[in-house]
């Protein structure tokens, strides 16, 4: 059992939980994605539109397939 606000046991080191879309689907992503310009733009848009006010959980209110495309692009090696 973990305390409220602590990192869930199923989240590997160097990762974080993000909730996406209307159904709050849970994704575990690498922290390094937060530095990618495409992912930063997605977070900026979510902040501007929704102010991240969802019980201290990171919620990105976009289509799940769009989110997965951003993650795929941000995860691919840069040339």
C-alpha positions as CSV (number, residue, x, y, z in Angstrom):
1,X,0.0,0.0,0.0
2,X,1.3,3.5,-0.8
3,X,0.5,6.8,0.7
4,X,-1.5,9.4,-1.3
5,X,0.9,11.4,-3.5
6,X,3.6,8.8,-3.5
7,X,4.9,7.0,-6.6
8,X,3.0,3.9,-7.4
9,X,5.0,0.7,-7.1
10,X,4.4,-0.2,-10.8
11,X,6.2,2.9,-12.0
12,X,9.8,2.3,-12.9
13,X,12.5,4.6,-11.8
14,X,12.9,7.6,-14.3
15,X,9.3,7.4,-15.3
16,X,6.0,9.1,-14.5
17,X,2.3,8.6,-14.8
18,X,0.3,10.7,-17.2
19,X,-3.5,10.5,-17.6
20,X,-4.8,11.2,-21.1
21,X,-8.1,11.9,-22.7
22,X,-11.7,12.1,-21.5
23,X,-11.4,8.6,-19.9
24,X,-8.2,9.5,-18.0
25,X,-6.3,6.5,-19.5
26,X,-3.1,5.9,-17.6
27,X,0.2,5.9,-19.3
28,X,3.7,5.5,-17.8
29,X,6.3,7.5,-19.7
30,X,10.0,8.1,-19.5
31,X,11.0,11.4,-17.8
32,X,13.3,12.2,-20.6
33,X,10.2,12.9,-22.8
34,X,9.5,16.0,-20.8
35,X,12.6,17.6,-22.4
36,X,11.5,17.0,-26.0
37,X,10.1,20.2,-27.7
38,X,7.1,18.3,-29.1
39,X,6.1,16.9,-25.7
40,X,6.8,20.3,-24.1
41,X,4.4,21.9,-26.6
42,X,1.7,19.3,-25.7
43,X,2.2,20.0,-22.0
44,X,2.1,23.8,-22.6
45,X,-1.2,23.4,-24.4
46,X,-2.7,21.3,-21.7
47,X,-1.6,23.8,-19.0
48,X,-3.0,26.8,-20.9
49,X,-6.3,25.1,-21.6
50,X,-6.9,23.1,-18.4
51,X,-4.4,24.4,-15.8
52,X,-3.6,20.8,-14.6
53,X,-6.3,21.0,-11.9
54,X,-7.1,17.3,-11.6
55,X,-6.3,16.2,-8.0
56,X,-2.6,16.7,-8.5
57,X,-2.5,14.2,-11.3
58,X,-0.9,15.1,-14.6
59,X,-3.8,15.1,-17.1
60,X,-3.5,15.8,-20.8
61,X,-6.9,16.4,-22.4
62,X,-6.1,15.2,-25.9
63,X,-7.0,12.3,-28.0
64,X,-5.2,9.1,-26.9
65,X,-4.0,8.4,-30.5
66,X,-2.6,11.9,-30.7
67,X,-0.8,11.5,-27.4
68,X,0.7,8.2,-28.6
69,X,1.9,9.8,-31.8
70,X,3.6,12.6,-29.8
71,X,5.3,10.0,-27.6
72,X,6.4,7.9,-30.6
73,X,7.8,11.0,-32.3
74,X,9.5,12.3,-29.1
75,X,11.0,8.8,-28.4
76,X,12.5,8.3,-31.8
77,X,16.2,9.0,-32.1
78,X,17.1,12.5,-33.5
79,X,19.3,12.7,-36.5
